[in-house]
Amino acid sequence: MPSPRRIPLVVKWFVTAFVAVLVPVYLQAYGPTNFLYFCDVALLLALAAAWTERPLLASAPAVGILLPQLLWMLDFLATAVGGRITGMTAYMFSPTIPLFVRSLSFFHFWLPLLLAWLVWRLGYDRRAFWAWTLLAWVLVLISYAFGPGPPAPADNPNLPVNINYVYGLSDERPQAWVPPLAWLGVVLVGLPLLIFLPTHLVLRKLAPSGASNRL
């Protein structure tokens, strides 16, 4: 007897349709390097999780982006009413980016809610911390090796630069506090310790268990 479907078809097809629109639009607007961002990878993994109903595919991106995207949500709401927290969502209000492209970027707001719901429905796979950490390290190293540093060139202001903050916290200029490789080391160590591990511990405690009970 087949197991009951845990993710409704309407959710599967919504995410599928959204990704089918977003990918070609983003490729044209930003180029392929935009898909090195953690949030874009998390969206693709959420799509895979919705269809396969594998807990690890939902748990890993949840570990990676729930905390950063919560900050994105707060910054977006603050910017919308004329305030400012970090400025990370200023591009959502930039007239240099077409309105339709910016509207697609609103997935940053609902994706963490979707991932939290997927984890609740599928269970939390405790291998997610290591899975996302390894994936994040690969994305960070590729971003550093092949992604351009800030600022964006004047003839292509929407080009993704400083992808995953490998050159500092600003998209206007590289950080100058420490040598570039030292900063890269801070990113590689700091992300798992300060973002991924706390999220893992919270999900391990609050979410139902998924495929693995290790760690």
PyMOL commands that set and color helices and strands:
alter all, ss='L'
color gray80, all
select helices_A, chain A and resi 9-29+32-36+38-52+55-80+90-93+99-104+107-122+128-146+163-165+180-206
alter helices_A, ss='H'
color red, helices_A
deselect
rebuild
show_as cartoon
